[in-house]
Amino acid sequence: MTGKLRLPSLNALRVFHAVAQHKSFRQAADELLVTPQAVGQQIKLLEDTLQVTLFERKGRSIELTESAILLSHYVKAGFDEFSEGVRRVTKSNYRDRINLNASPYFATHYLLPRLSLFREILPGADLRLTTMVDLPDFGRDDIDMTVQWGYGNWPDYETTLLVLDPKIICCTPAIGEKIKSAQDLTRFTLLDTVKSKRLWPDILRHLAVEKTEGDRSIGFDDAATMRRATLQGIGVGLVSVIDAEEDFRSGALVAPLGRDALSDMKPEEVPGFYLIVPRGHLRVKAVAALHRWLVQQDWGSDLKLSLPKPTPLSD
């Protein structure tokens, strides 16, 4: 007769979850309203139970071992499930509430013009929209799903690409007159968002531009601020197609290398907006309906065209 795997105490796992998030015994203790010594005792108990080392001290800081990193993914998923289950069964009047978070750019340019269509399809749903640039903590922030800008690197969640966000290299006409080749880009400050660590490097490599020691860049919290900096002539920016076309028509910006200079970039090098949801959340009927609707929309169509009439959701 084979025995069941004996799980560690839930309290020890809860303490481990807090330490893994903060990478600090003291900060975990502050969150849990206990002493750092009590945190240390629970971690020692968990390590003894599992027969593995979970944290290594590096001076005044701690680092997760490979085992801790692996375990943290599953423990986080478990507590997210606990939180969602408790929230759903204890707040019966909230069962039809859907808390959707979206990056500000996607919310403004894509989502808001179409939300009325979803309300017609699922009129009983209480939809709440928030806009945060960074990936939310689904349990703490009470978020059902989110739309995030990036490259799809969220392996712990159900992730679906909604629409690509190709960029156009833009600048003021005055700067554009000084850019005769791709290499000339290195003479100016390159503007980007702080979330994108790879966009300009990928683009410069695609254009076969050799970096120089004098390369300068400025990162902004969001695309709107970066666009304003481009319009003010602070440097050369990477502007989304919708905004770039508007600025080209007004004459405020130009594309010094042409509008299609980046059109043949590799698909994996083009960022986009991704729908991200903890897998357990899709068990809730209203959440699953919104998820299905978001995935079925043609977000890449011209937003200036009249929107189609709502159609029933397909299974």
PASEBA-1860 file (N, C-alpha, C; in nm, 3 decimals):
! residues 315
1> MTGKLRLP> 0.085/-0.119/0.000/0.000/0.000/0.000/0.089/0.124/0.000 ~ 0.073/0.207/-0.096/0.155/0.327/-0.105/0.086/0.442/-0.036 ~ 0.161/0.515/0.049/0.103/0.626/0.123/0.098/0.752/0.038 ~ 0.008/0.842/0.077/-0.001/0.969/0.010/0.120/1.056/0.045 ~ 0.155/1.146/-0.048/0.262/1.241/-0.020/0.217/1.333/0.091 ~ 0.300/1.344/0.195/0.265/1.429/0.307/0.309/1.571/0.277 ~ 0.214/1.660/0.270/0.244/1.799/0.237/0.293/1.875/0.359 ~ 0.377/1.975/0.340/0.420/2.060/0.451/0.301/2.137/0.508
9> SLNALRVF> 0.320/2.198/0.624/0.211/2.274/0.685/0.176/2.394/0.597 ~ 0.049/2.429/0.595/0.004/2.542/0.516/0.067/2.672/0.565 ~ 0.089/2.682/0.695/0.150/2.803/0.750/0.293/2.819/0.699 ~ 0.367/2.708/0.694/0.505/2.715/0.644/0.507/2.757/0.498 ~ 0.414/2.705/0.420/0.408/2.743/0.278/0.368/2.890/0.264 ~ 0.281/2.937/0.352/0.240/3.078/0.348/0.360/3.169/0.378 ~ 0.440/3.130/0.476/0.560/3.207/0.509/0.659/3.202/0.393 ~ 0.677/3.084/0.335/0.768/3.071/0.220/0.721/3.160/0.106
17> HAVAQHKS> 0.592/3.165/0.081/0.537/3.248/-0.027/0.572/3.395/-0.004 ~ 0.560/3.441/0.118/0.590/3.581/0.149/0.740/3.610/0.133 ~ 0.825/3.519/0.180/0.970/3.538/0.169/1.012/3.536/0.021 ~ 0.955/3.445/-0.056/0.990/3.435/-0.198/0.950/3.562/-0.273 ~ 0.839/3.622/-0.235/0.795/3.744/-0.301/0.884/3.862/-0.267 ~ 0.918/3.876/-0.139/0.995/3.992/-0.093/1.145/3.971/-0.099 ~ 1.188/3.841/-0.105/1.330/3.809/-0.096/1.392/3.871/0.028 ~ 1.316/3.866/0.136/1.361/3.925/0.263/1.280/3.865/0.376
25> FRQAADEL> 1.349/3.814/0.479/1.280/3.762/0.596/1.209/3.875/0.670 ~ 1.274/3.990/0.680/1.217/4.101/0.757/1.091/4.155/0.690 ~ 1.095/4.175/0.559/0.977/4.226/0.489/0.863/4.125/0.492 ~ 0.897/3.997/0.484/0.794/3.894/0.495/0.731/3.897/0.634 ~ 0.815/3.917/0.735/0.765/3.924/0.873/0.671/4.043/0.890 ~ 0.707/4.157/0.830/0.621/4.275/0.839/0.485/4.248/0.775 ~ 0.486/4.178/0.661/0.359/4.149/0.595/0.273/4.055/0.677 ~ 0.337/3.957/0.741/0.264/3.854/0.814/0.237/3.892/0.959
33> LVTPQAVG> 0.292/4.008/1.002/0.275/4.057/1.140/0.333/3.960/1.242 ~ 0.451/3.908/1.211/0.525/3.821/1.303/0.670/3.869/1.308 ~ 0.752/3.806/1.388/0.892/3.845/1.399/0.974/3.776/1.290 ~ 1.089/3.835/1.254/1.179/3.767/1.159/1.223/3.630/1.209 ~ 1.236/3.616/1.341/1.276/3.487/1.397/1.169/3.381/1.370 ~ 1.042/3.422/1.382/0.934/3.327/1.355/0.934/3.286/1.208 ~ 0.963/3.381/1.119/0.974/3.349/0.977/1.086/3.249/0.954 ~ 1.202/3.276/1.017/1.316/3.186/1.002/1.285/3.045/1.049
41> QQIKLLED> 1.209/3.034/1.159/1.174/2.902/1.212/1.085/2.825/1.114 ~ 0.989/2.895/1.052/0.901/2.828/0.957/0.977/2.785/0.830 ~ 1.070/2.866/0.786/1.150/2.829/0.670/1.238/2.709/0.702 ~ 1.295/2.708/0.823/1.378/2.593/0.866/1.292/2.467/0.872 ~ 1.170/2.479/0.925/1.078/2.365/0.932/1.047/2.314/0.792 ~ 1.022/2.407/0.698/0.990/2.366/0.561/1.109/2.298/0.495 ~ 1.229/2.352/0.513/1.350/2.292/0.455/1.374/2.153/0.512 ~ 1.350/2.135/0.643/1.368/2.003/0.705/1.265/1.904/0.652
49> TLQVTLFE> 1.143/1.952/0.631/1.038/1.863/0.580/1.067/1.819/0.438 ~ 1.112/1.914/0.355/1.138/1.885/0.213/1.276/1.827/0.189 ~ 1.364/1.842/0.286/1.503/1.798/0.272/1.575/1.868/0.157 ~ 1.548/1.998/0.144/1.616/2.080/0.043/1.647/2.216/0.103 ~ 1.748/2.283/0.047/1.779/2.420/0.086/1.701/2.515/-0.005 ~ 1.631/2.609/0.058/1.546/2.698/-0.020/1.606/2.837/-0.038 ~ 1.684/2.884/0.060/1.740/3.018/0.052/1.887/3.016/0.090 ~ 1.964/3.099/0.023/2.106/3.114/0.055/2.131/3.259/0.092
57> RKGRSIEL> 2.203/3.281/0.199/2.233/3.417/0.243/2.353/3.472/0.166 ~ 2.337/3.594/0.115/2.444/3.666/0.045/2.461/3.801/0.114 ~ 2.544/3.803/0.217/2.559/3.924/0.296/2.431/3.949/0.373 ~ 2.371/4.065/0.353/2.247/4.100/0.421/2.123/4.059/0.342 ~ 2.142/4.006/0.224/2.030/3.967/0.140/2.023/3.815/0.129 ~ 1.914/3.766/0.074/1.898/3.622/0.051/1.866/3.599/-0.095 ~ 1.900/3.482/-0.143/1.871/3.444/-0.280/1.798/3.311/-0.281 ~ 1.701/3.298/-0.372/1.628/3.173/-0.385/1.716/3.070/-0.455
65> TESAILLS> 1.716/2.948/-0.405/1.783/2.840/-0.475/1.697/2.795/-0.592 ~ 1.752/2.707/-0.673/1.675/2.655/-0.786/1.548/2.585/-0.739 ~ 1.559/2.512/-0.628/1.442/2.443/-0.572/1.336/2.543/-0.527 ~ 1.380/2.653/-0.466/1.285/2.755/-0.419/1.214/2.822/-0.535 ~ 1.288/2.851/-0.642/1.227/2.914/-0.758/1.120/2.825/-0.817 ~ 1.150/2.696/-0.828/1.052/2.601/-0.881/0.930/2.591/-0.790 ~ 0.955/2.578/-0.660/0.845/2.564/-0.565/0.759/2.690/-0.561 ~ 0.821/2.807/-0.573/0.748/2.933/-0.561/0.639/2.946/-0.668
73> HYVKAGFD> 0.665/2.895/-0.788/0.564/2.902/-0.895/0.437/2.827/-0.854 ~ 0.454/2.707/-0.798/0.340/2.624/-0.763/0.270/2.677/-0.638 ~ 0.347/2.726/-0.541/0.286/2.780/-0.420/0.206/2.905/-0.452 ~ 0.261/2.992/-0.537/0.188/3.113/-0.577/0.057/3.077/-0.647 ~ 0.066/2.980/-0.739/-0.055/2.937/-0.810/-0.158/2.882/-0.712 ~ -0.110/2.809/-0.612/-0.201/2.752/-0.513/-0.271/2.859/-0.431 ~ -0.195/2.957/-0.382/-0.256/3.062/-0.302/-0.348/3.151/-0.386 ~ -0.312/3.169/-0.513/-0.402/3.243/-0.602/-0.537/3.171/-0.615
81> EFSEGVRR> -0.530/3.038/-0.624/-0.652/2.959/-0.633/-0.733/2.969/-0.504 ~ -0.664/2.962/-0.388/-0.732/2.975/-0.260/-0.805/3.109/-0.252 ~ -0.733/3.216/-0.289/-0.789/3.351/-0.280/-0.911/3.366/-0.369 ~ -0.898/3.314/-0.490/-1.010/3.326/-0.584/-1.130/3.247/-0.536 ~ -1.106/3.126/-0.485/-1.216/3.044/-0.436/-1.289/3.108/-0.319 ~ -1.212/3.160/-0.223/-1.272/3.225/-0.106/-1.350/3.349/-0.149 ~ -1.290/3.427/-0.241/-1.358/3.550/-0.286/-1.490/3.517/-0.354 ~ -1.489/3.413/-0.436/-1.609/3.381/-0.512/-1.722/3.328/-0.423
89> VTKSNYRD> -1.688/3.246/-0.323/-1.795/3.185/-0.243/-1.841/3.274/-0.130 ~ -1.759/3.372/-0.087/-1.800/3.458/0.023/-1.862/3.588/-0.023 ~ -1.851/3.619/-0.151/-1.909/3.743/-0.204/-2.003/3.708/-0.317 ~ -2.115/3.648/-0.281/-2.207/3.598/-0.383/-2.259/3.710/-0.472 ~ -2.268/3.832/-0.418/-2.317/3.942/-0.501/-2.210/3.990/-0.598 ~ -2.088/3.935/-0.589/-1.981/3.975/-0.678/-1.956/3.869/-0.784 ~ -2.034/3.765/-0.789/-2.003/3.653/-0.878/-2.005/3.694/-1.025 ~ -2.085/3.793/-1.060/-2.090/3.837/-1.199/-2.001/3.957/-1.224
97> RINLNASP> -1.921/3.995/-1.125/-1.828/4.106/-1.145/-1.703/4.053/-1.213 ~ -1.657/4.126/-1.313/-1.534/4.091/-1.383/-1.438/4.209/-1.369 ~ -1.325/4.184/-1.310/-1.225/4.288/-1.291/-1.116/4.272/-1.398 ~ -1.121/4.361/-1.496/-1.027/4.356/-1.608/-0.926/4.469/-1.595 ~ -0.799/4.435/-1.605/-0.694/4.536/-1.610/-0.636/4.538/-1.751 ~ -0.597/4.656/-1.797/-0.536/4.667/-1.930/-0.432/4.778/-1.927 ~ -0.330/4.761/-2.008/-0.232/4.868/-2.019/-0.304/4.993/-2.070 ~ -0.263/5.111/-2.025/-0.334/5.234/-2.065/-0.348/5.250/-2.215
105> YFATHYLL> -0.244/5.216/-2.291/-0.250/5.234/-2.436/-0.356/5.143/-2.497 ~ -0.359/5.017/-2.458/-0.457/4.924/-2.514/-0.598/4.966/-2.474 ~ -0.614/5.007/-2.348/-0.746/5.048/-2.302/-0.799/5.165/-2.383 ~ -0.714/5.265/-2.408/-0.757/5.387/-2.476/-0.780/5.365/-2.625 ~ -0.685/5.298/-2.691/-0.690/5.289/-2.837/-0.770/5.170/-2.890 ~ -0.781/5.064/-2.810/-0.846/4.944/-2.860/-0.973/4.907/-2.782 ~ -0.963/4.907/-2.651/-1.069/4.847/-2.570/-1.193/4.936/-2.556 ~ -1.173/5.061/-2.517/-1.288/5.147/-2.487/-1.386/5.161/-2.603
113> PRLSLFRE> -1.339/5.174/-2.728/-1.436/5.186/-2.838/-1.522/5.062/-2.858 ~ -1.480/4.948/-2.801/-1.552/4.823/-2.827/-1.625/4.767/-2.705 ~ -1.606/4.826/-2.589/-1.664/4.768/-2.469/-1.815/4.758/-2.475 ~ -1.879/4.852/-2.543/-2.025/4.848/-2.552/-2.073/4.721/-2.621 ~ -1.991/4.667/-2.712/-2.028/4.543/-2.780/-2.037/4.427/-2.681 ~ -1.941/4.421/-2.589/-1.944/4.314/-2.490/-2.064/4.331/-2.397 ~ -2.097/4.455/-2.361/-2.209/4.478/-2.271/-2.340/4.432/-2.334 ~ -2.349/4.439/-2.467/-2.469/4.393/-2.535/-2.476/4.241/-2.536
121> ILPGADLR> -2.360/4.176/-2.540/-2.358/4.030/-2.544/-2.381/3.971/-2.405 ~ -2.325/4.031/-2.301/-2.338/3.982/-2.164/-2.384/4.099/-2.076 ~ -2.511/4.139/-2.089/-2.558/4.260/-2.021/-2.558/4.250/-1.869 ~ -2.563/4.128/-1.815/-2.570/4.114/-1.670/-2.437/4.125/-1.599 ~ -2.328/4.129/-1.674/-2.196/4.131/-1.612/-2.164/4.269/-1.558 ~ -2.102/4.272/-1.441/-2.057/4.398/-1.380/-1.908/4.410/-1.411 ~ -1.876/4.481/-1.518/-1.739/4.490/-1.566/-1.668/4.610/-1.504 ~ -1.553/4.585/-1.441/-1.471/4.691/-1.382/-1.337/4.694/-1.455
129> LTTMVDLP> -1.299/4.813/-1.502/-1.176/4.828/-1.579/-1.076/4.914/-1.502 ~ -0.954/4.862/-1.487/-0.845/4.940/-1.429/-0.730/4.942/-1.529 ~ -0.642/5.041/-1.517/-0.528/5.052/-1.608/-0.400/5.059/-1.528 ~ -0.320/4.955/-1.538/-0.189/4.952/-1.475/-0.088/4.908/-1.580 ~ 0.028/4.972/-1.580/0.131/4.938/-1.678/0.192/4.803/-1.647 ~ 0.220/4.776/-1.519/0.288/4.652/-1.480/0.188/4.539/-1.458 ~ 0.238/4.417/-1.467/0.153/4.300/-1.442/0.100/4.306/-1.299 ~ -0.031/4.300/-1.280/-0.086/4.309/-1.145/-0.065/4.180/-1.067
137> DFGRDDID> -0.075/4.190/-0.936/-0.084/4.073/-0.851/-0.231/4.034/-0.849 ~ -0.267/3.926/-0.916/-0.407/3.894/-0.938/-0.485/3.878/-0.808 ~ -0.423/3.816/-0.708/-0.491/3.797/-0.581/-0.501/3.925/-0.501 ~ -0.389/3.992/-0.483/-0.387/4.113/-0.401/-0.469/4.225/-0.464 ~ -0.457/4.241/-0.596/-0.525/4.351/-0.665/-0.667/4.315/-0.708 ~ -0.709/4.192/-0.680/-0.845/4.148/-0.714/-0.873/4.166/-0.863 ~ -0.782/4.112/-0.946/-0.792/4.122/-1.092/-0.821/3.984/-1.150 ~ -0.917/3.976/-1.241/-0.950/3.849/-1.305/-0.858/3.820/-1.423
145> MTVQWGYG> -0.830/3.923/-1.504/-0.741/3.905/-1.618/-0.683/4.041/-1.654 ~ -0.577/4.040/-1.735/-0.511/4.164/-1.771/-0.462/4.158/-1.916 ~ -0.451/4.273/-1.978/-0.390/4.285/-2.110/-0.260/4.361/-2.091 ~ -0.148/4.297/-2.126/-0.016/4.354/-2.104/0.062/4.364/-2.234 ~ 0.145/4.467/-2.242/0.233/4.485/-2.357/0.361/4.406/-2.334 ~ 0.410/4.339/-2.437/0.535/4.265/-2.421/0.554/4.163/-2.531 ~ 0.622/4.054/-2.494/0.659/3.953/-2.593/0.602/3.814/-2.558 ~ 0.508/3.809/-2.466/0.443/3.682/-2.435/0.514/3.597/-2.334
153> NWPDYETT> 0.604/3.656/-2.257/0.684/3.576/-2.163/0.620/3.571/-2.024 ~ 0.505/3.504/-2.015/0.438/3.485/-1.886/0.400/3.337/-1.874 ~ 0.497/3.250/-1.850/0.471/3.106/-1.854/0.379/3.055/-1.744 ~ 0.359/3.131/-1.638/0.276/3.083/-1.528/0.127/3.104/-1.553 ~ 0.091/3.167/-1.665/-0.048/3.202/-1.688/-0.092/3.158/-1.828 ~ -0.222/3.160/-1.848/-0.280/3.139/-1.981/-0.259/3.270/-2.059 ~ -0.183/3.264/-2.167/-0.144/3.385/-2.239/-0.183/3.375/-2.386 ~ -0.250/3.479/-2.437/-0.296/3.481/-2.575/-0.262/3.616/-2.638
161> LLVLDPKI> -0.199/3.613/-2.755/-0.171/3.737/-2.827/-0.300/3.792/-2.886 ~ -0.332/3.917/-2.853/-0.450/3.982/-2.910/-0.417/4.060/-3.036 ~ -0.310/4.138/-3.033/-0.273/4.217/-3.150/-0.127/4.257/-3.137 ~ -0.055/4.256/-3.249/0.083/4.302/-3.250/0.088/4.454/-3.241 ~ 0.197/4.505/-3.191/0.216/4.649/-3.177/0.345/4.690/-3.248 ~ 0.348/4.683/-3.382/0.469/4.722/-3.454/0.496/4.871/-3.437 ~ 0.623/4.907/-3.440/0.663/5.045/-3.419/0.717/5.107/-3.547 ~ 0.709/5.240/-3.551/0.769/5.317/-3.660/0.870/5.412/-3.598
169> ICCTPAIG> 0.989/5.418/-3.654/1.091/5.510/-3.605/1.049/5.651/-3.645 ~ 1.031/5.738/-3.545/0.977/5.872/-3.569/1.064/5.980/-3.505 ~ 1.055/6.098/-3.562/1.123/6.215/-3.506/1.061/6.340/-3.565 ~ 1.101/6.455/-3.515/1.052/6.581/-3.571/1.116/6.602/-3.708 ~ 1.054/6.684/-3.793/1.113/6.712/-3.925/1.255/6.767/-3.915 ~ 1.283/6.847/-3.812/1.418/6.905/-3.798/1.522/6.798/-3.776 ~ 1.490/6.700/-3.692/1.583/6.589/-3.669/1.589/6.500/-3.792 ~ 1.474/6.480/-3.856/1.469/6.392/-3.973/1.560/6.437/-4.085
177> EKIKSAQD> 1.579/6.568/-4.099/1.668/6.618/-4.204/1.813/6.576/-4.183 ~ 1.848/6.542/-4.059/1.986/6.506/-4.027/2.009/6.355/-4.031 ~ 1.904/6.279/-4.056/1.918/6.133/-4.060/1.912/6.088/-4.205 ~ 2.026/6.051/-4.258/2.036/6.007/-4.397/2.048/5.856/-4.409 ~ 2.086/5.790/-4.299/2.101/5.644/-4.299/2.068/5.593/-4.159 ~ 2.052/5.462/-4.148/2.020/5.403/-4.017/2.130/5.430/-3.915 ~ 2.254/5.433/-3.960/2.364/5.457/-3.868/2.354/5.595/-3.801 ~ 2.289/5.689/-3.869/2.275/5.823/-3.814/2.188/5.825/-3.688
185> LTRFTLLD> 2.112/5.720/-3.665/2.029/5.715/-3.545/2.113/5.727/-3.418 ~ 2.235/5.676/-3.423/2.320/5.676/-3.304/2.367/5.816/-3.267 ~ 2.342/5.913/-3.351/2.380/6.051/-3.319/2.278/6.119/-3.229 ~ 2.162/6.054/-3.208/2.055/6.117/-3.133/2.015/6.030/-3.014 ~ 1.946/6.093/-2.920/1.893/6.020/-2.804/1.779/5.930/-2.850 ~ 1.787/5.804/-2.813/1.685/5.706/-2.851/1.584/5.695/-2.738 ~ 1.458/5.718/-2.770/1.351/5.721/-2.670/1.274/5.589/-2.671 ~ 1.239/5.543/-2.551/1.171/5.415/-2.540/1.096/5.412/-2.408
193> TVKSKRLW> 1.019/5.305/-2.385/0.954/5.284/-2.256/1.040/5.193/-2.170 ~ 1.034/5.211/-2.039/1.120/5.135/-1.949/1.088/4.986/-1.952 ~ 0.965/4.951/-1.991/0.928/4.809/-1.997/0.999/4.736/-2.108 ~ 1.048/4.809/-2.208/1.110/4.745/-2.323/1.261/4.753/-2.312 ~ 1.321/4.641/-2.273/1.466/4.635/-2.263/1.531/4.592/-2.395 ~ 1.451/4.539/-2.484/1.509/4.477/-2.604/1.465/4.541/-2.735 ~ 1.368/4.634/-2.732/1.311/4.682/-2.857/1.414/4.757/-2.941 ~ 1.480/4.859/-2.885/1.580/4.930/-2.962/1.698/4.840/-3.000
201> PDILRHLA> 1.752/4.757/-2.909/1.860/4.666/-2.950/1.821/4.576/-3.066 ~ 1.698/4.522/-3.064/1.652/4.437/-3.173/1.644/4.516/-3.303 ~ 1.595/4.640/-3.294/1.579/4.723/-3.414/1.715/4.761/-3.472 ~ 1.806/4.803/-3.387/1.939/4.842/-3.436/2.011/4.723/-3.500 ~ 1.994/4.605/-3.440/2.054/4.486/-3.498/1.989/4.454/-3.633 ~ 1.858/4.469/-3.640/1.786/4.445/-3.766/1.833/4.541/-3.875 ~ 1.864/4.664/-3.838/1.908/4.764/-3.935/2.058/4.762/-3.959 ~ 2.127/4.664/-3.895/2.273/4.651/-3.909/2.345/4.778/-3.865
209> VEKTEGDR> 2.297/4.837/-3.757/2.358/4.958/-3.703/2.462/4.920/-3.599 ~ 2.580/4.974/-3.613/2.685/4.948/-3.516/2.671/5.047/-3.401 ~ 2.668/4.994/-3.279/2.656/5.082/-3.163/2.787/5.157/-3.142 ~ 2.773/5.278/-3.089/2.890/5.360/-3.058/2.894/5.385/-2.908 ~ 3.010/5.426/-2.858/3.024/5.451/-2.715/2.936/5.567/-2.669 ~ 2.900/5.653/-2.761/2.821/5.770/-2.724/2.671/5.748/-2.732 ~ 2.627/5.622/-2.751/2.484/5.594/-2.761/2.411/5.644/-2.636 ~ 2.300/5.713/-2.656/2.222/5.768/-2.544/2.078/5.721/-2.557
217> SIGFDDAA> 2.014/5.703/-2.444/1.874/5.662/-2.447/1.803/5.716/-2.323 ~ 1.673/5.731/-2.334/1.588/5.771/-2.222/1.467/5.678/-2.220 ~ 1.436/5.624/-2.105/1.319/5.537/-2.090/1.207/5.610/-2.019 ~ 1.085/5.591/-2.064/0.967/5.655/-2.005/0.872/5.548/-1.952 ~ 0.789/5.588/-1.855/0.698/5.492/-1.792/0.593/5.438/-1.888 ~ 0.552/5.520/-1.984/0.445/5.476/-2.073/0.465/5.533/-2.212 ~ 0.393/5.474/-2.308/0.409/5.512/-2.449/0.365/5.655/-2.475 ~ 0.263/5.703/-2.403/0.213/5.839/-2.426/0.319/5.943/-2.392
225> TMRRATLQ> 0.390/5.922/-2.281/0.494/6.017/-2.242/0.611/6.012/-2.340 ~ 0.646/5.893/-2.384/0.754/5.879/-2.482/0.717/5.948/-2.613 ~ 0.591/5.937/-2.653/0.547/6.004/-2.776/0.557/6.156/-2.762 ~ 0.516/6.209/-2.646/0.526/6.353/-2.624/0.671/6.401/-2.630 ~ 0.761/6.320/-2.575/0.903/6.357/-2.581/0.953/6.359/-2.725 ~ 0.903/6.266/-2.806/0.940/6.264/-2.948/0.888/6.390/-3.018 ~ 0.765/6.427/-2.987/0.705/6.546/-3.048/0.779/6.673/-3.008 ~ 0.838/6.671/-2.889/0.912/6.788/-2.841/1.056/6.793/-2.893
233> GIGVGLVS> 1.095/6.693/-2.972/1.227/6.694/-3.031/1.339/6.654/-2.937 ~ 1.304/6.580/-2.831/1.407/6.535/-2.737/1.494/6.427/-2.797 ~ 1.440/6.350/-2.890/1.516/6.244/-2.954/1.433/6.171/-3.058 ~ 1.477/6.049/-3.090/1.409/5.964/-3.188/1.329/5.859/-3.112 ~ 1.200/5.852/-3.141/1.112/5.762/-3.067/1.061/5.646/-3.150 ~ 1.006/5.548/-3.081/0.941/5.433/-3.144/0.792/5.447/-3.116 ~ 0.717/5.486/-3.217/0.576/5.520/-3.200/0.489/5.413/-3.264 ~ 0.382/5.375/-3.195/0.288/5.277/-3.250/0.222/5.331/-3.376
241> VIDAEEDF> 0.181/5.241/-3.465/0.132/5.279/-3.597/0.015/5.376/-3.590 ~ -0.082/5.351/-3.501/-0.200/5.437/-3.492/-0.161/5.581/-3.462 ~ -0.074/5.599/-3.363/-0.030/5.733/-3.325/0.059/5.795/-3.433 ~ 0.147/5.714/-3.490/0.240/5.765/-3.589/0.166/5.821/-3.710 ~ 0.066/5.749/-3.757/-0.010/5.795/-3.874/-0.077/5.929/-3.846 ~ -0.128/5.946/-3.725/-0.190/6.073/-3.687/-0.088/6.187/-3.689 ~ 0.032/6.160/-3.636/0.137/6.263/-3.632/0.194/6.292/-3.770 ~ 0.194/6.191/-3.857/0.241/6.215/-3.995/0.142/6.309/-4.068
249> RSGALVAP> 0.012/6.285/-4.047/-0.088/6.368/-4.115/-0.081/6.514/-4.072 ~ -0.050/6.534/-3.943/-0.041/6.672/-3.894/0.093/6.737/-3.927 ~ 0.191/6.656/-3.970/0.323/6.708/-4.000/0.413/6.724/-3.879 ~ 0.364/6.680/-3.763/0.443/6.695/-3.640/0.564/6.601/-3.638 ~ 0.550/6.483/-3.698/0.657/6.385/-3.701/0.678/6.333/-3.842 ~ 0.796/6.278/-3.863/0.829/6.212/-3.990/0.893/6.078/-3.958 ~ 0.896/5.992/-4.059/0.965/5.863/-4.047/1.093/5.874/-4.129 ~ 1.207/5.905/-4.067/1.328/5.934/-4.143/1.379/5.818/-4.227
257> LGRDALSD> 1.349/5.696/-4.187/1.395/5.578/-4.263/1.281/5.515/-4.343 ~ 1.164/5.580/-4.343/1.049/5.525/-4.413/0.956/5.452/-4.319 ~ 0.829/5.453/-4.350/0.730/5.390/-4.263/0.745/5.239/-4.256 ~ 0.801/5.178/-4.358/0.812/5.032/-4.364/0.951/4.981/-4.329 ~ 1.032/5.064/-4.267/1.170/5.025/-4.238/1.178/4.903/-4.147 ~ 1.077/4.882/-4.064/1.079/4.770/-3.968/0.977/4.663/-4.003 ~ 0.917/4.672/-4.120/0.807/4.581/-4.155/0.852/4.436/-4.173 ~ 0.981/4.413/-4.197/1.028/4.276/-4.218/1.105/4.222/-4.097
265> MKPEEVPG> 1.079/4.279/-3.979/1.140/4.223/-3.859/1.084/4.084/-3.831 ~ 1.160/4.003/-3.762/1.113/3.869/-3.727/0.991/3.880/-3.635 ~ 0.892/3.792/-3.652/0.771/3.799/-3.569/0.801/3.799/-3.419 ~ 0.901/3.721/-3.378/0.931/3.714/-3.235/0.996/3.842/-3.182 ~ 1.036/3.931/-3.272/1.096/4.057/-3.230/0.995/4.172/-3.228 ~ 0.872/4.143/-3.265/0.767/4.246/-3.265/0.683/4.230/-3.139 ~ 0.675/4.333/-3.055/0.594/4.322/-2.933/0.445/4.326/-2.965 ~ 0.366/4.299/-2.866/0.221/4.303/-2.886/0.148/4.313/-2.754
273> FYLIVPRG> 0.017/4.312/-2.761/-0.066/4.315/-2.642/-0.120/4.174/-2.618 ~ -0.093/4.122/-2.498/-0.128/3.984/-2.465/-0.233/3.981/-2.354 ~ -0.329/3.891/-2.370/-0.429/3.867/-2.268/-0.375/3.761/-2.173 ~ -0.369/3.794/-2.045/-0.308/3.707/-1.945/-0.411/3.679/-1.835 ~ -0.427/3.553/-1.799/-0.525/3.517/-1.697/-0.476/3.392/-1.623 ~ -0.486/3.390/-1.490/-0.461/3.265/-1.417/-0.558/3.158/-1.465 ~ -0.507/3.039/-1.486/-0.591/2.934/-1.547/-0.717/2.905/-1.466 ~ -0.706/2.911/-1.335/-0.822/2.881/-1.251/-0.935/2.980/-1.267
281> HLRVKAVA> -0.904/3.104/-1.307/-1.008/3.207/-1.322/-1.104/3.175/-1.436 ~ -1.058/3.095/-1.532/-1.143/3.064/-1.647/-1.256/2.968/-1.612 ~ -1.254/2.919/-1.488/-1.364/2.832/-1.446/-1.489/2.913/-1.410 ~ -1.473/3.042/-1.395/-1.587/3.129/-1.364/-1.654/3.170/-1.495 ~ -1.783/3.148/-1.503/-1.855/3.164/-1.629/-1.838/3.303/-1.691 ~ -1.858/3.408/-1.612/-1.851/3.544/-1.666/-1.710/3.577/-1.713 ~ -1.611/3.533/-1.636/-1.471/3.558/-1.673/-1.437/3.485/-1.803 ~ -1.480/3.361/-1.813/-1.455/3.283/-1.935/-1.521/3.347/-2.056
289> ALHRWLVQ> -1.641/3.406/-2.036/-1.711/3.470/-2.148/-1.635/3.593/-2.196 ~ -1.585/3.675/-2.103/-1.508/3.792/-2.143/-1.378/3.750/-2.210 ~ -1.313/3.648/-2.157/-1.189/3.598/-2.217/-1.213/3.554/-2.360 ~ -1.320/3.480/-2.382/-1.352/3.430/-2.516/-1.381/3.547/-2.610 ~ -1.453/3.646/-2.562/-1.487/3.762/-2.644/-1.361/3.840/-2.683 ~ -1.273/3.862/-2.588/-1.149/3.936/-2.616/-1.064/3.864/-2.721 ~ -1.057/3.733/-2.710/-0.976/3.654/-2.803/-1.037/3.657/-2.943 ~ -1.170/3.661/-2.954/-1.236/3.654/-3.084/-1.237/3.786/-3.160
297> QDWGSDLK> -1.207/3.897/-3.094/-1.211/4.027/-3.161/-1.096/4.043/-3.261 ~ -1.123/4.115/-3.368/-1.020/4.147/-3.466/-0.960/4.282/-3.428 ~ -0.867/4.279/-3.333/-0.811/4.403/-3.281/-0.721/4.473/-3.383 ~ -0.677/4.403/-3.484/-0.589/4.463/-3.583/-0.661/4.539/-3.692 ~ -0.794/4.536/-3.691/-0.868/4.607/-3.795/-0.859/4.757/-3.774 ~ -0.891/4.831/-3.878/-0.886/4.977/-3.871/-0.989/5.027/-3.771 ~ -0.944/5.089/-3.663/-1.035/5.133/-3.558/-1.124/5.249/-3.600 ~ -1.091/5.311/-3.711/-1.171/5.425/-3.755/-1.295/5.380/-3.832
305> LSLPKPTP> -1.300/5.253/-3.869/-1.420/5.202/-3.937/-1.531/5.184/-3.835 ~ -1.654/5.189/-3.880/-1.765/5.166/-3.788/-1.756/5.025/-3.734 ~ -1.783/5.010/-3.608/-1.768/4.881/-3.544/-1.880/4.787/-3.586 ~ -1.850/4.657/-3.595/-1.954/4.561/-3.636/-2.059/4.544/-3.526 ~ -2.176/4.496/-3.565/-2.278/4.468/-3.466/-2.236/4.344/-3.386 ~ -2.271/4.340/-3.256/-2.231/4.226/-3.174/-2.295/4.098/-3.224 ~ -2.218/3.991/-3.219/-2.268/3.861/-3.257/-2.252/3.767/-3.140 ~ -2.334/3.663/-3.130/-2.324/3.570/-3.016/-2.185/3.508/-3.010
313> LSD> -2.140/3.481/-2.887/-2.011/3.419/-2.870/-2.016/3.274/-2.915 ~ -1.914/3.234/-2.987/-1.907/3.092/-3.027/-1.835/3.014/-2.919 ~ -1.864/2.885/-2.911/-1.801/2.802/-2.808/-1.657/2.772/-2.844
END
